[in-house]
Amino acid sequence: MSEPAKVLIVGGGGREHALAWKCAQSAKVGHVFVAPGNAGTALEPNTSNVDIAADDIDALLAFAQREDIALTIVGPEGPLVAGIVDRFTAAHRPCFGPSRAAARLEGSKAFSKDFLRRHRIPTASYATFTAADFDAGYVRAQRLPLVVKADGLAAGKGVVICETHESTIAAATAMLGGSFGAAGNTIVIEEYLSGEEVSFIVVAHDGQVIPLATSQDHKRRDDGDRGPNTGGMGAYSPAPIVTPALHQRIMREVIEPTLRGLRSDGNPYTGFLYAGLMIADDGTPNVLEFNCRFGDPETQPILMRLKSDLVELCEAALDGALDRIEIQWDPRAALGVVMAAGGYPDGYHKGDVITGLEAAARLPGKVFHAGTCRDGSRVATAGGRVLCAVGLGDTVRAAQRQAYELVQAIHWNLVQYRRDIGYRAIARDEAC
């Protein structure tokens, strides 16, 4: 980019607000567009929303060509799995993310599990089924608990942990019967792995890779990691469990063989690659899932800590020049608390007016919008996960305190959030 350029962020959630906020800070960038964006992205300096859905690839490409967009960064998984990068690349428009073929790593749990087994990357044992070949006898022969996963994209909710054989069979039958739509036409049933979960995200271009700051998120809705699985109720960075030795092991046993395997399968990978890992008691980093994009809500605290230019980082990956990049981080911890609509992740109300955003904006930290919209001059809820309040601090405890000060300033009817985000890291820090 020789002159201030235009960047397009595809998506409208908290991750995309954080991506737009960070890209707008680049000296290379004159303006950031977000499609479709939310009420928060509309308020950012040098940023505006575009009324194009994230899955409308034809309209997104036409907009990028019309506005001469220098870089498009894809936030959500849907457009990646649908092949947005292939379409943009064919039209000579730089688009950061994996190809449609490589994005199958997230788009299909069965494909991902077969890939892991074929390339000898540690993961839970499993079996895949369709409605035509589902075997309840297989389920009854397995040790409990078990995990049932919808094969396709299910907005982070297509995972059910089952404590009995009967509940496993019921969950499998429901998925195969359409409870998650086409995403459940095929299911994966796998062993339950115990340990501590870690999000490990890298920027990759084929064999070149730069690890981003480590993080941990909280998938369960309620305090103490109880309640239903969600898309994520909060996250923090760094993850104290990831020691230098474990970091090296994850790179050696998971990230590097994954990128080699994709290349050998004919699907070289460019983009953010997210490995959701369960760290066993013996230190084995078992892969729970792959995401082919930045995680949400991990993006928000990670980008709060990123001191380097995100646009330069993405450009270097597209140019095959990651080996010339040295990434810089704020040494402080960051912690984000998701504020969700009452009833999430099941049925929830939309259209509730949010108050306190102006007061929160005067406090330290940052509030990223996710499911929000404009209601005249006011901001209202428009989704399940509504906001993510992120604090910074010299310790996870200090970052947590700042984040919850933001949370306490904001209100709407039936707002819900966890009150213990970061508790594992705090316990580990304070035990030292």
N, C-alpha and C positions, 0 to 999 in steps of 0.2 A: 504494500500500500504506500504510494508516494505522496498522496494528499489525504486529508481526513476523509475516511471512507464510511460506507454504510454497512451495518451488520444486521442480519435478520436472525432472531431467536424464534424457533418454532415451539409453540406450546403455551400454556396459560396457567401453570401452577406455581408453587413456591420455588421449585428448582429453576424454572424459567425466569422468575423475578430475580433470583440471585445471579443467574447467568447474565441477564441484561444489565443489572446494577454493576457487575464486575466489568463487563465489556465496555460500558459507558465511561469507565475510568481510564481506558487506554488512550494514550496520546495519538494513536493511529486512527481513532474512530471519531467521526463527526456526528453520527446519529445511529441510534439503535431502534429497530422496529421489532415488535413482538406480536406474533400471530398465534392465537388471538389476544394473548395477554390477559390482564386482570386490572382491578382498580388500583393496585399498587404500582404496576409497571407504568400505568398512565400518568403517575405522579412523579416519576423519576426524571431528573434533568436529561435533556438530549435524548429522550426516549418517547416513543409513541406506539400505541396499539394499532394493529391492522385487523380488520374484521374478516379474517380468513381462518377457517377451522384448521387445526393441526394436521388433520388427515386429508385435506383437500390439496393433494400434491400438484395437480394441474394449476390451480390458482396460485399456490405458493411459488411455483416455478415462473409463472407469468409475471408475478409481482417482482421476483428477484431480477428477472431480465429487464423489466420496465424501469426499475429503480437502480439498476446497475449495482446490485448488492455484491460486495467484495467477499463476504464470508457469511455462510449460513451455519448455525449451530442448532442441531436437533435435540430438543429436550426429551420428549416422551418416546416410549418404545414403539407405539403403533405405526407412525410414519416410517421408522427404520425398518421394521419387519415388512412393511408394504413396499419398500424399495425406493424411498425418496432420494437416497444418496446416489443410486444408479441413475435415476432420472436427471438429477442436477449435474452429475458428472458427464453424462452424455451430451448435455447442453453447455458444457464448459463453464459451469458455475460452481465455485469451490463450496463444498458442503461437508461439514465435519461429522463423521459417523461411519459406521460399518456398512458394507454392502448388504443387500437383501439376503444373499446366501450366508454371509457371516452372522447376520442378525438372527438367524435361526437358533443360535446358541441361547437366546432369550425367548424367541417366539415359540419354541417347542421344548417342553420339559423332557419328552421322550428322546428327541434328537440330542439334547444336551447330555442326558444320562448315558446314552450310547456313545457319544463322543468321549466322555470322561472315562468310560470303561475301556474303549478302544485305545486311548492314549495313556492308560494307566495312571490317571490322576485321581488322588484319593477322594472318595465319595461314599455315600451310604449304598448298601445293597438294595436292589429294587426289582420290580417287574412292571410291565406296561400292559394295559388291557383296553379293549373297546367293549361296547355293549354286547357284541357278538361272541366274545371269548372270555368274558369276565368269569373268574373262578373263585367262588367263595371258599372252596376247599383250600386254595393257596393261602387265603387270608387266615383261616383258622389254624394253619400250620406255622404261622409266624409268631415270633416273640413280640410281646407288647412293650410299650405303645407302638403304634404305627402312624405313618403320615400319608395322607391321600392328597394328591396334587392334580389339578386340572392341567392338561398338557399345554393349552394355549394361553394367550394373554387374558388375565382376569383382574387387572388393576391392583395387583398385590394381595388379592383376597382369596385366590383359589387354592388355599392350603388349609387342610383340616388335620389337627393332631387328635388321634383317637386312642382312648385308654382301654377299650374292649374290642373284641373281634366283632361283636354285633354292631357297635357304633361305626367301625371301619367299613363293614359291609353296607350299612345304611348310607354313609357318606359317599362311598363309591357309587352306589346305586343312584343316589340323588344327582351326582355329577354326570353320570352316564345318561341319566334321564332328562338332562337339560337345565339343571339349576344354575350352571354357568354358561349356558348357551353352547355355541359351537366349541368354545374353549375346552369343554369337558367331553367332547366326542371320544377322546383318548384320555386315559388317566395313568398316573404313575403312583404305585404304592411302594413306599420305601421304609426301611428301618428308621426308627427314631434315634437321632444322635444326641447324646448329652454333651455338655461342655459349655463354653462361652462363645457367643456369636460375635463375629467381627466383619466389618465392611472394608474390603481392600480394593481400592480403585486406582487404576493406572491410566495414563495417556499412552497410546500405542500407535505405531506405524510399522506393521509387519514385525520385523525382529527388533526394532527400536522401541524402548519402553522407558517411561519415567513414572515411578510411583508417586501418587499424591499422598497427602497427609492421611494417616490412618484415622478410622472413625468407628463408632459403634452406634447402632440405632436400637430403638425399642419397638418391636413389632406389635406386642400385645396392647390392648386398649387401656387396661387398668393397672393401677399401682402394683408393684411386686411382680410384674410380668404375668399378670392374670388377665382373663377375659379373652375375647375373640381376637384373631389376627387382624391386623389393619395394614394399610400402606406404610405405616410408621408414625409413631406418636412423639418422636423426639430423637435427637442424636447429639453426639459430642465428638470432639477431636482435640488432641490425639487420643488413641485407645491405649491406655497404659499396659494392657496385656500384651501388646505387640512390642516385645523387646527387640533389640537389634538382631539377636539370634533367630527369633521367630520370623522377623521380617525377611531375613535371608532365606529361611526355609520356605516361606510362602512364595517368594520369587522363584526359587529353585524347583519346588514340587508342584506349583499350581500355575503361576503366570507364564513363566517361560515355556513349559511344555504345552500350555494352551495355545500360545501364539505359534509355536512350532507346528502343533497339530493342525491348526487352521491353515497354515501355509501349505503343509504337506497334503491336506485335503483339497487344495485348490481354492481356498477362501481366505486369502491374506487379510489381516484385520487392521483397520485404521479407526481410531475414535477412543472414547472413554470405554474402558472395560472394567466392570464391577464384579468382583467375586465375593459372594456372600459365603462366609466360612464359619464352620463350627470347629473351635479349637478343642480337641480332645484332651483328657487329663495327661496323656503322654506327649502332648504338643503337636499331634498330627493335625494339619489344616485340611479338614474334609470340606469339599465344596457342597454347599446346600443349593446354590443357584448361581447362574450368571445373569447379569444385566448388561445390555449393550449400550448403556448410556450412564450418565451421572445418576446417583441415587437421590431419592427424595424421602426423608429430609436431610440426608448427609451433605448434600450440596451446600446448604445454607451455612452450617458451621465451617465446612472446609474452605469455602470461598471467603468467609470472613477472615480466615488466617492466611490466605494466599496473598503474598506481596508482589509476586511476579505478574506480568501482563498476560492475561488469559488469551487475548487475541493472538499475541505473538506465539504462545504455546500451541494453539490450534493450527496456526499457519505453519509452524515448524513441523508439526506432525504431517500435515498434508504435503509438505515439501520434502519429507524424508530427512529432516534435519534436526531431529530430537537430540541427536548426540552432541549438538552444539548449544543446547539449552541447559542452564543451571537454574533450577527453580528455588525460589526463596519463600520462607514461611515466617509468619509472626510466631515467636516462641510461646505466646500465651495460648491457653486453652479456649475453645469456643464451645458453647452448648446451646442447642435450640430446643424449644418446647413448642410442640404443635398444639394449637387451639382448634378444637373440632366442634362441629355442630352436634347438638344433643341427638342421641340415637345412633351416631356413626359407630361402626361401619354399616349398619343396616339402614332402615328408613330414617331419614332426617329431614328437618324443615329447612327451607330456603327463604330468603327475603327478610331475615331479621336484621334490623339496623344495628351497626356496630358503633359503639361510643368509646371515647378515650384514645383514639389513634393520635390525635394532636398532642395529648399529654405524653403519650409514649414516645413520640418523636423528639421530645425535649430531653428524654433520658438517655444515658449511655446504652450502646447496643443498637440493634437493628431489627425492625419488624418486617418480615417478608410476607407478602400476600400470596394466597393460593386460590381458595374458592371464594373470591370476592367480586362484586360488581358495583357499579354506580347506581344509586337510587336518587336521581336528581342531584342535589349537592351532597348527599350522604353516601356512605359506603355500607353495603349490606352483604349478608352471607349468600353464597351461590354454590356451595359445594360441601363435601363432608369434612375435609381438612381445610380450614379457613385461613389461618395465619400460622407463622412460625416465628416466635420471638427468640432472638439469638443474643446471648451475652458473651463477653470476653473477660478473662481474668487470669491471674498468674497461676491459679489452680483450677481444677474442674469445679471445686466447691465455690470459688469466687465467680466463675463464669455462670454457674447455676444460680447464684444469688442475683446477679445482674439480669439474667433472663427472666426469672420469676418476678422481679420488680416491673419489667415490661408487661408481663402477663397480668399482674394485679391492676394495672392502669386501664385495661381494656375489658369491655363488657358487651354481651348481648344475651338474649333470652336463651337459656339452656346450654350455654357454653360449657364444654367439658375439656379437661386436659389432665394429664398425669402430673402428680406432685413430687415424683421421685426420679425424674430424668437425670441420668448420670450416677445413680446410686452405687453401681458396681465400681466405677472408677474412683468415686469418693472413698468408698470403703478400702479400696486397695491403696490409695494415696495415704490415708490416715492410719493405715496399719504399718506403714513404713517408718 
